[in-house]
Amino acid sequence: MPQLKEDYHQTDRIVKTIIYEGREIGRICTNRWEERTVEADLSETELIDLVQNLDPTERIHLRSRAFPLYFLMTAYELDPKDFVTDDDIAISVLDGGYRNKTDLWRRDPALRKLVKERGLEDKLFSRTMEE
């Protein structure tokens, strides 16, 4: 896991610039000992606000749809799943038009895993909903 680094020193070399939606949000740097660190341009609060303003489906699939935000969250030692609510999961299931658990598993394994972890299978896929 990368270490979060607050101050940028001129002796560090920028390995990669982290860009999200055309905006530079951080950098991956190495120092003279080749240790990698992350320099974030966003504070933890700004990052959380940015993630909370995302579409529910994007929050669920943060790693694949907004990897730069996911990367910074891991640098701040934040778990992206903590920012996904049960309502977000329900909205994604309804928006996806999944008819049953099998349909969900085939089309969206990441969402299915969240549904199972949170114990929402019975609430989202009851017999009345399937009929």
C-alpha positions, 0 to 999 in steps of 0.5 A: 500500500502506498504511503501518503505524503503531504509535502513534496520535496524537490529531491523526489521524482514524479513517476506518475501524475494521477488525473481524474476527469481532467483534473490533477489530483495527486502524484506518485513519487519516488525518493532517492532510495526508490521508495514510492509515496503518494502526494495528494492534492485533495484533502481526505474530506475533499476526496470523500465529498467527491466520492459521495457525489458520484452516481451509486453505480460508480461508487459500487464499481469505484475501482473500475470506473474511477480508479484514480479516486480508488487509488487515493482512497487506498492511500488514505487507508479508506475502504471504498465499501464504507461509502456505499449505502444499502440504498445505493445497492438497491438503486443499482439493482433496480436500475440494472433490471436484474430479475433474480439473484442468478441474473445479478450474478451473471451480469454484475458479480461485484454488485452481487457480492455486496448484496450478499455481504450486506444480507440484502438478498431477501429484501431485493429478491423476494417472491413478490418482486420476482412475480 
